[in-house]
Amino acid sequence: MKDEGRNMKAITTAVAAAMMAAALGAAAGPYPDHPVSWVVPFAPGGATDTLGRVFAERMARGAAQTITVENIPGAGGTSGAARVARAQPDGYAFLVGHVGYMAAAPSLYKDLPYDPVRDFEAVVRLPDTPMVLICGPRLGQRDIRELIEYARAHPGKLDFANAGVGSAGHLVAALFESAVKADIANVPYKGNAPAMTDILGGRVDCMFDQSNTALPQVRGGKVAALAVTSRERIPQLPDVPTLQESGLPGFEAATWYGIYAPHGTAPQAVQWMVDRFDDAMKDRAFTDSLVQQGYVMVPPPERGPAALASQTRREVERWRKVIAAAHIVAN
């Protein structure tokens, strides 16, 4: 019986060793050997989808395999994020992440089916889109300090449109409301487009909009840009002050994006994606076109895996405080 037990143990050990060897052999093979999928958890045509497709196409140039974009919309982006969190960590499933579902969502949703920090490997941080405070024709103020004074003197009278409860524009408006210590009225819409329509039509006063979507309206003279939420002025609007310059020290916010993989994804796959990204960022024509569209480049030390992981942790905590203070609850 003892010999039989020893034989069974030896067989089990041999099988386990063979399986490990096979796994290591597979891991040592060329990567990738079939197309890599990026999940965008919004419908086609939106800001996140557009940025994801631009980078997927550029990063796949010269590579052995393509990068395909799969749209999985729903629940403010959390449906697609959950799908990637549950995916096999084989290096073929990635998420185009966004501040909303990778930082704000844990505080907005009671039963979020993933943890942005624990369930993902941070890969690279994509260019940011700072928010621009724009005002339509209904409001006479064309100076940020005047607007702040008006908000303080007329509680609840200043309307701020946003793309929905918990959207980036809503969260930044809540941060602004806290910073200026005034009561402002948040007006949620079902998306950015109808909110912008009412800004242009003079039915609502102001809006924090992403730089890439606000710029065409500002350049066309249809709205006034009063301030930007970035740490420094952005090159596309050099005459528009930051909110920090305008009497709100420390105010900084942006819609940021990053590429994430399921937790446990092989370092080889993560590094392949980092290398493809670094190659894209060396293409001056490519980065210049992004700047022209309103994106702001993130400095190299702030966009690698470790930096994105730190950014995610900081932003989860930051928006937890803002959401709690503003009593924001997702629909």
N, C-alpha and C positions, 0 to 999 in steps of 0.2 A: 504493500500500500504506500509505503514511504517512497519507493522508487517511482510508482505511478504518479504520486504527487509532484515529485521532482521533475519528472518528464513533462507533466502538464504545465508546470511553472516555466520550464525551459521553452516549451512550445509557445506559451503566451508571450514570453519575453522576446522570442524570435519574431513572432508576428508583429508585436509592437515596434520592434526595431525596423522591420521591413516597411511598415507603414510610415514610420518617421523618415526613413531614407527616401521613400517615394515622395513624401511631402516636400522634403528638402530638395529633391531633384526637380520637382515641379517648380518650386520657388526659384531655383537657380536658372530656370529657362528664361528665354527672352521675354521681356515685359515692355509694352503690352502685346499680346498676340491676337487680340480682337478689339473692336471699338470700345472706347471708354465712354460711360454715360454720365452726363451732368444733369441732375434734377433741378429744375427751376420750379418752385412751388407756387407759381402764379400763371395766369393765362398768357398766351402768346401776345407780344406787342407792348407789354408794359416795360417800365424802366429796368427791372431786374432781368427780365427776359432779354431785352435788347443788349444789356451789358454782358450777360452770360454768353449770348451767341457771338458777339464781337470777339470776346476772348477765346471762346472755343474754336472759332475758325482760325484765328491768328496763331494760337498755341499749337494747333494740329499741323500747321504748315511745315513740311519737311519731316514730319514724324512718320513712323511706320504704320500708325493707326489713326483713325479719325476720332474726334471727340464729338459725340452726339448730344443734343439737348432734348430732354424729355420734360414736358410741362405736366405737373401734377398739382393743379390749383385746389384751394379749399382751406377753410378755417384760418384765414389770415396768413397762409404760408406754412402752418404747422402740419398739415397733412403730408405734404411732400417732404418736409424735414423729418417727420416720424418714419416715413418710408426709408429714407437713407439711413437713419439711425438703426433700423432693424435689418438692413441689407448685409449680405456677406462681406466681411472685410477683405475682399480679394483684390482690391485695387481697380475695380471696374465700375464702382458706384461712388459718385461724389455729389455734393450739394453746393449750389450757389447760394451762400448764406447772406443774410440781410439783418440789420439791426433789430428789425421788428420781431422775427421769430427766433433769432439767436441771442437776444438780450432782453427784450421787453416781455416776450411771451411767458416766461416762468412766473411773472408777477400778474399777468393778465388772465391766465387760464388756470383754474383750480386743478384740473387733472391732465396736465400736459404730459403726453406719452413719451417724452424724452427729456434729457438734461443736456443743454447746449454745451456744457463743459465736460461732463462725464462721458457722454455717449458719442463724442466726435474727436477726430484728430484734426487739429487746425493745420491748414496747408499753406495758403498764401492770402494776403489781403489785397483786394482789388482797389482801384482808385475810388476816392470818396466823391460824394456829391453833397457839398455843404448846403445848408438851407438858406434861402433868400427870403427876407421879409418883404413881401410885395403888397401894395395897396392899389385898389381900383379907383375909378372916377368918383365914387360916392364920398370919399373922404378928402377933405381939403388939405390935411397935413401932408407935407412932402419932406419932412425932416424927422428923424427918429426920436430926437429929444422932445420935439413937440408932441409926437405920438405918445410917448411915455407920460408926459404931463397930462395929456388929454385922458389917457386911460385912468390915471390916478384921480383926476378931477370928476370923471363921469363913470362911476362904478357900474359895470354891466352893460354899458352902452356901446362898447367897441366889439364888433363881431369878428371872429376869426374862423374862416372856413377850414375844413380839413377833409381828408379822403376817407374818413371813417374813424370810429372810436378805436383808440389804440394804434392808429397809423402814426408814421413818423411825424407828420405835420401836427397831429393832435398832441403828441408827447412833447414836442419842442414848444408848442404854444403853452402847455402846462408849465414847462420849465420857465418860460418867459413870464407868465403870470406870477409865478412865485418870486422871480428875480425882481420884478418891478413893484411887487407888493400891491397889486391892483386886481380888481375883479373884471375879467373879460368873459365874453360869451363865446363858447365854442359851438360851431355849427357843423355837425357831421354830414357828409355826403357819401353816396355809394361809389366812391372812386375819386380820383384826382380830376378827371375831365369835367364832370358836372360842377365840381367846386370851382374850377377855373372859369367855367362858363358864367357862373354867378358873380365872380369877382369882376370879370370883364363887363358884365351887364349892370354893374353897380348895385346889385342886390345884397351884397355882403361887403364888409370893409377891407379885411386883410387876410393874409394867408402866409404860412411858412411853406414854401415850395422848394423842391429840389432844384439845384442850380441848372441841371441839364434841361429841365422842362420849363423853368422860369425864364431862362435867357431869351428864347425867341419872342416872348411877350414883352420883355423889358426892351430888347433891341428894337421892337416894332413900335415902341412908345405907347403900348396899350395899358401897361401898368407901371407904377413907380417902384423902384427897388430902394428901400430905406436902409437896410442893413443886411449883413451876412453873419452867419452863426459860427464861422470858422475862427480859428485862433488868429489868423492873419487875413488881410484882404485877399480876394482871389483875383488872378490875372485877368479874368474875363470882365470883371467889374472893378477896375482899380480905383474909381472915385467913390465907391460905396463903402462906408465904414463898417467895421465889425461892431458887434454889440458890446464887446469889451471896451472899445474906444468910446462908446456912446454912453458910458456911465454904468455899465453892468460888468464889473470886474469878475474874471473867471468864467464868464459865459462862453461855452463852446459846445457845439453839437454838429453832427453830420449824419447823413444817411451813409453808413459804411457797408461794405460788402466783403465777402471772403469765400474762399473755396474750402470745404470741409469734407472729410472722409469718415466712414464709420470707425468707431474706436477699435483699435487692433489692426488696422490696415498696415501692411508691410511697409517699412521705411523705404524700400526700393520704389514702391509705387508713389509714395509721397514725394520722394526726391525727384522722380521723373517729372511730376507735375510742376515742382518748383523750378526745375531746369527749363521746362518749356515756357513757364511764365517769365523767367529771367531773360530768356532769349527774346520774347515778345517785347519786353520793356527796353531792350537795346535798340529797337526799331524806332528811330526818331519820327518817321512819317506816321507811324501808328500812334505814338503817344501824342504827337502834335494834333492829330485828328480828334483824339479824346479830349484834349484841352479845349479845342474849338467848340466841342459839343457841351462843355460845361463841367467836365470832370476835373478833379484836382489830384495830382499824382501824390502818392504816399512815399515818403523817403525810404530808401532801401532798408535801413535798420528797423523800420516799423512795419515791414510787410512780410517777413518770413514766418515759418511755423510757430516758433516760440513767441514772437511778437504778437501774432494773431491770437494765440491762446491766451496771452496776458490781457490783450484788448477785450476779448470775450468775457473773461472773468470780471474785469473792471466794469464793463458796460452792464452786465447782469445786475451787479450790485447798485450801480448808479441809477438805473431806471427803476429798480425796486423801490428806492427811496422816493423818486419823483411820482411814481404811480400810486404809492401808498399815501403820499401827502395830498395828491389831487383826487384821491378816491375814484380812480378810473377803473371801470370793470368792463371787460370785453362783452359784446353782445352774445 
